Amino acid sequence: GKWDEATSHFKESMEIKKKLGDVQGYSKSLMNLGLVYMNQGKWDEATSHFKESMEIKKKLGDMQGYSKSLTNLGLVYKNQGKWDEATSHFTGIF
């Protein structure tokens, strides 16, 4: 379906950006793929993609991107009912 198509496109985008050395673009693709996984309820995949994106954004000094990754990670934990983890991620934004 559409999710599989989106997953395929984002994975392809990640590979291209990685080969080109486009770290910012690679990180954005990680985030987008994480969102696809989150919308499918694939929590482990979403978590790993958001965490990797978050680390890259932090290294690049992209605090807006870092905050988005942190928020998305908090949403994954919230959707799993992991309230303590969700709260710590949401408060980490501020």
C-alpha positions as YAML, in Angstrom:
chain: A
units: angstrom
residues:
- id: 1
  name: GLY
  ca: [0.00, 0.00, 0.00]
- id: 2
  name: LYS
  ca: [0.92, 3.64, 0.37]
- id: 3
  name: TRP
  ca: [2.97, 3.06, 3.53]
- id: 4
  name: ASP
  ca: [5.17, 0.54, 1.72]
- id: 5
  name: GLU
  ca: [5.63, 2.99, -1.13]
- id: 6
  name: ALA
  ca: [6.55, 5.80, 1.28]
- id: 7
  name: THR
  ca: [8.99, 3.51, 3.10]
- id: 8
  name: SER
  ca: [10.65, 2.57, -0.17]
- id: 9
  name: HIS
  ca: [11.01, 6.21, -1.27]
- id: 10
  name: PHE
  ca: [12.44, 7.37, 2.05]
- id: 11
  name: LYS
  ca: [14.92, 4.47, 2.17]
- id: 12
  name: GLU
  ca: [16.04, 5.31, -1.37]
- id: 13
  name: SER
  ca: [16.34, 8.98, -0.42]
- id: 14
  name: MET
  ca: [18.45, 8.07, 2.63]
- id: 15
  name: GLU
  ca: [20.86, 6.03, 0.52]
- id: 16
  name: ILE
  ca: [21.29, 8.80, -2.05]
- id: 17
  name: LYS
  ca: [21.84, 11.45, 0.61]
- id: 18
  name: LYS
  ca: [24.31, 9.22, 2.43]
- id: 19
  name: LYS
  ca: [26.32, 8.67, -0.77]
- id: 20
  name: LEU
  ca: [26.31, 12.42, -1.48]
- id: 21
  name: GLY
  ca: [27.44, 13.22, 2.06]
- id: 22
  name: ASP
  ca: [24.28, 15.25, 2.67]
- id: 23
  name: VAL
  ca: [24.14, 14.69, 6.42]
- id: 24
  name: GLN
  ca: [21.28, 17.16, 7.00]
- id: 25
  name: GLY
  ca: [19.20, 15.58, 4.22]
- id: 26
  name: TYR
  ca: [20.00, 12.09, 5.50]
- id: 27
  name: SER
  ca: [18.80, 13.09, 8.94]
- id: 28
  name: LYS
  ca: [15.58, 14.52, 7.49]
- id: 29
  name: SER
  ca: [14.94, 11.26, 5.63]
- id: 30
  name: LEU
  ca: [15.52, 9.34, 8.87]
- id: 31
  name: MET
  ca: [12.90, 11.52, 10.55]
- id: 32
  name: ASN
  ca: [10.42, 11.04, 7.71]
- id: 33
  name: LEU
  ca: [10.90, 7.28, 7.73]
- id: 34
  name: GLY
  ca: [10.46, 7.32, 11.50]
- id: 35
  name: LEU
  ca: [7.13, 9.11, 11.02]
- id: 36
  name: VAL
  ca: [6.00, 6.43, 8.57]
- id: 37
  name: TYR
  ca: [6.93, 3.72, 11.07]
- id: 38
  name: MET
  ca: [5.21, 5.60, 13.90]
- id: 39
  name: ASN
  ca: [2.00, 5.88, 11.87]
- id: 40
  name: GLN
  ca: [2.15, 2.12, 11.27]
- id: 41
  name: GLY
  ca: [2.67, 1.38, 14.96]
- id: 42
  name: LYS
  ca: [6.18, 0.03, 14.31]
- id: 43
  name: TRP
  ca: [7.52, 1.49, 17.54]
- id: 44
  name: ASP
  ca: [11.02, -0.02, 17.58]
- id: 45
  name: GLU
  ca: [11.76, 1.10, 14.02]
- id: 46
  name: ALA
  ca: [10.35, 4.58, 14.69]
- id: 47
  name: THR
  ca: [12.38, 4.88, 17.90]
- id: 48
  name: SER
  ca: [15.68, 3.92, 16.28]
- id: 49
  name: HIS
  ca: [15.15, 6.32, 13.36]
- id: 50
  name: PHE
  ca: [14.20, 9.24, 15.61]
- id: 51
  name: LYS
  ca: [17.16, 8.58, 17.92]
- id: 52
  name: GLU
  ca: [19.62, 8.49, 15.02]
- id: 53
  name: SER
  ca: [18.12, 11.67, 13.56]
- id: 54
  name: MET
  ca: [18.31, 13.32, 16.98]
- id: 55
  name: GLU
  ca: [22.02, 12.50, 17.35]
- id: 56
  name: ILE
  ca: [22.82, 13.90, 13.91]
- id: 57
  name: LYS
  ca: [20.81, 17.07, 14.51]
- id: 58
  name: LYS
  ca: [22.60, 17.58, 17.83]
- id: 59
  name: LYS
  ca: [26.04, 17.17, 16.22]
- id: 60
  name: LEU
  ca: [25.07, 19.65, 13.49]
- id: 61
  name: GLY
  ca: [23.83, 22.17, 16.04]
- id: 62
  name: ASP
  ca: [20.36, 22.06, 14.46]
- id: 63
  name: MET
  ca: [18.33, 22.62, 17.61]
- id: 64
  name: GLN
  ca: [15.03, 22.98, 15.75]
- id: 65
  name: GLY
  ca: [15.55, 19.60, 14.06]
- id: 66
  name: TYR
  ca: [16.75, 18.14, 17.35]
- id: 67
  name: SER
  ca: [13.56, 19.35, 19.07]
- id: 68
  name: LYS
  ca: [11.40, 17.81, 16.33]
- id: 69
  name: SER
  ca: [13.15, 14.46, 16.73]
- id: 70
  name: LEU
  ca: [12.79, 14.67, 20.50]
- id: 71
  name: THR
  ca: [9.08, 15.48, 20.15]
- id: 72
  name: ASN
  ca: [8.52, 12.57, 17.77]
- id: 73
  name: LEU
  ca: [10.33, 10.22, 20.12]
- id: 74
  name: GLY
  ca: [8.10, 11.46, 22.94]
- id: 75
  name: LEU
  ca: [5.04, 10.73, 20.79]
- id: 76
  name: VAL
  ca: [6.23, 7.16, 20.20]
- id: 77
  name: TYR
  ca: [6.54, 6.64, 23.95]
- id: 78
  name: LYS
  ca: [3.15, 8.29, 24.56]
- id: 79
  name: ASN
  ca: [1.50, 6.04, 21.98]
- id: 80
  name: GLN
  ca: [2.99, 3.02, 23.76]
- id: 81
  name: GLY
  ca: [1.70, 4.21, 27.13]
- id: 82
  name: LYS
  ca: [5.26, 4.80, 28.39]
- id: 83
  name: TRP
  ca: [4.35, 8.00, 30.19]
- id: 84
  name: ASP
  ca: [7.60, 8.51, 32.12]
- id: 85
  name: GLU
  ca: [9.71, 8.28, 28.97]
- id: 86
  name: ALA
  ca: [7.28, 10.49, 27.06]
- id: 87
  name: THR
  ca: [7.31, 13.13, 29.78]
- id: 88
  name: SER
  ca: [11.11, 13.21, 29.95]
- id: 89
  name: HIS
  ca: [11.32, 13.71, 26.18]
- id: 90
  name: PHE
  ca: [8.67, 16.42, 26.11]
- id: 91
  name: THR
  ca: [10.27, 18.30, 29.01]
- id: 92
  name: GLY
  ca: [13.67, 17.89, 27.34]
- id: 93
  name: ILE
  ca: [12.45, 20.19, 24.58]
- id: 94
  name: PHE
  ca: [12.33, 23.08, 27.00]
...
